[in-house]
Amino acid sequence: MSQRTIPTVWTLSRDVREGRRCVWCSKALGDDAVPAGMARGYWGAHDRSVRVDSCPACAEAS
């Protein structure tokens, strides 16, 4: 099974960065959200990376 590449933190919407929407399909997330990984991003020496979640359907597809 191949792993999807998680976009950088700079390309994500605020709702995705804050864990309210799926990183892949932007569907609203509930208690069944699945951790998808880390969206990386740096501002100079400052690490702005965030953990992103996916919906169960997208988690199965990846």
N, C-alpha and C positions, 0 to 999 in steps of 0.2 A: 504494500500500500504506500502511495507517495504522500508526502507531507506538503500541504499548501504553504506558500511563503506568506508570512504575515507582513502587511504593509508597514511602512514607517509611521511613527506617531504623528508626523506632520500631515499625512494624507487622510487621517481619520476624522470623522465628525465628532463633535463634543459628546453626543450621546454614546457613541462607540467607546470613546476614551473613558467615559465615566461608568461603563458597564451596563448601560440601559438598552443597548441594541447589539445585535449580532455583528461581528466583525466582517462576515462574508455576505450576508443577505440584508442586513439592517433591520431584521425583524425584531420587534420588542421582546426583551428577555424577561423571564420570570424566575421562579425558584429553581427551575430545571436547567438553568444555564450551565454550559460546560466550559471549563477553562481551555482557551485555544493557544495561549502562549504569551509572549512578550512582544509588544510593538516597540521597537527601538527608536530612540531619537536623542540627540545631544545638542545642546546649545552651548557652544564653546566647551568648557570643562564640566558643564552641568548635565547630569543624566536626567532626561525627561521621559525615559521609557516607562510604559504602563502595561499592566496585565490586561489582556483582552479576552472576552468570552464569546462563545458561539451558541447558537440554538442547537438543540439535540439533532435536528435533521442535517444541519451542516456538519456537525461533529461526526456523524456516521459517514457522510460522503467523503470526508478527508482522510 
